[in-house]
Amino acid sequence: MLIGKRLLNKVVPTARRIHALSHPHRLAILSLLSREPLWVSDLVNYLNLPSSLISHHLRLLRKEGWIAKMKEGKHSLYRVSEKSKNELLNVVTDVFTTK
């Protein structure tokens, strides 16, 4: 059984990934992107939020690997990353099965 610093070191990456989902706007973005890839302008229209705020949330979700960005000219199309499709369940399961 892990305890103390070893346990904390093991759960920190999981905490970061979960924290990236801890805002309602980011969960809404992830929900929309799970259906289809979208442009920032699409997300702005669907969520009625400023593009600067959408971009901020997209950066955080990308940093933690939840979404991927595909450049097309000067615009970016966002989608749920392949590795994150089942990741949420795995992240939560990992917390409860730490040995």
C-alpha positions in Angstrom: 0.0 0.0 0.0 1.3 3.5 -0.9 1.3 6.1 1.8 2.7 9.6 2.3 4.8 11.2 -0.4 4.7 8.1 -2.6 0.9 8.1 -2.6 0.8 11.8 -3.3 3.3 11.6 -6.1 1.2 8.9 -7.7 -2.1 10.8 -7.6 -0.8 14.3 -8.6 -1.1 13.6 -12.4 -4.6 12.2 -11.9 -5.5 15.3 -9.9 -4.3 17.6 -12.6 -6.3 15.7 -15.3 -9.5 15.8 -13.1 -8.9 19.5 -12.3 -8.9 20.3 -16.0 -12.5 19.1 -16.0 -13.6 20.9 -12.9 -15.1 23.9 -14.6 -18.6 23.8 -16.1 -17.4 25.5 -19.3 -14.7 22.9 -19.8 -17.2 20.1 -19.3 -19.6 21.7 -21.7 -16.8 22.0 -24.3 -15.8 18.4 -23.8 -19.4 17.3 -24.1 -19.8 19.2 -27.4 -16.5 17.9 -28.8 -17.4 14.3 -27.9 -20.1 14.5 -30.6 -18.1 16.1 -33.4 -15.0 18.2 -34.1 -15.7 21.9 -33.8 -14.1 25.3 -34.6 -13.7 27.9 -31.9 -16.4 29.9 -33.6 -18.8 27.0 -33.2 -18.1 26.7 -29.5 -18.6 30.5 -29.1 -22.0 30.2 -30.8 -23.1 27.1 -28.8 -21.9 28.3 -25.4 -22.4 32.1 -25.9 -19.0 32.8 -24.4 -16.3 35.1 -25.6 -13.7 33.5 -27.9 -10.9 34.5 -25.5 -12.5 32.5 -22.7 -13.2 29.5 -25.0 -9.5 29.6 -26.0 -8.4 29.7 -22.4 -10.5 26.6 -21.6 -9.3 24.8 -24.8 -5.7 25.4 -23.8 -6.2 23.8 -20.4 -8.0 20.8 -21.9 -5.3 20.4 -24.5 -2.5 20.6 -21.9 -4.0 17.7 -20.0 -4.6 15.7 -23.1 -8.4 15.7 -23.1 -8.7 17.3 -26.6 -6.6 17.6 -29.7 -6.2 20.5 -32.1 -5.9 20.3 -35.9 -4.7 23.4 -37.7 -6.3 24.3 -41.0 -4.7 27.5 -42.3 -5.0 30.0 -39.5 -8.0 28.3 -37.9 -8.0 25.4 -35.5 -10.5 22.5 -35.4 -10.8 20.8 -32.0 -11.8 17.2 -31.2 -11.8 14.8 -28.2 -8.4 13.1 -28.3 -8.3 9.4 -29.0 -6.7 8.5 -25.7 -9.3 10.4 -23.7 -12.4 8.6 -25.0 -12.4 6.1 -22.1 -9.9 8.0 -19.9 -12.4 9.6 -17.5 -13.5 6.2 -16.2 -9.8 5.1 -16.0 -8.8 8.2 -14.1 -11.4 7.8 -11.5 -10.8 4.0 -11.2 -7.1 4.7 -10.7 -7.8 6.8 -7.7 -9.7 4.0 -6.0 -7.3 1.2 -6.9 -4.1 2.8 -5.9 -1.9 0.1 -4.2 
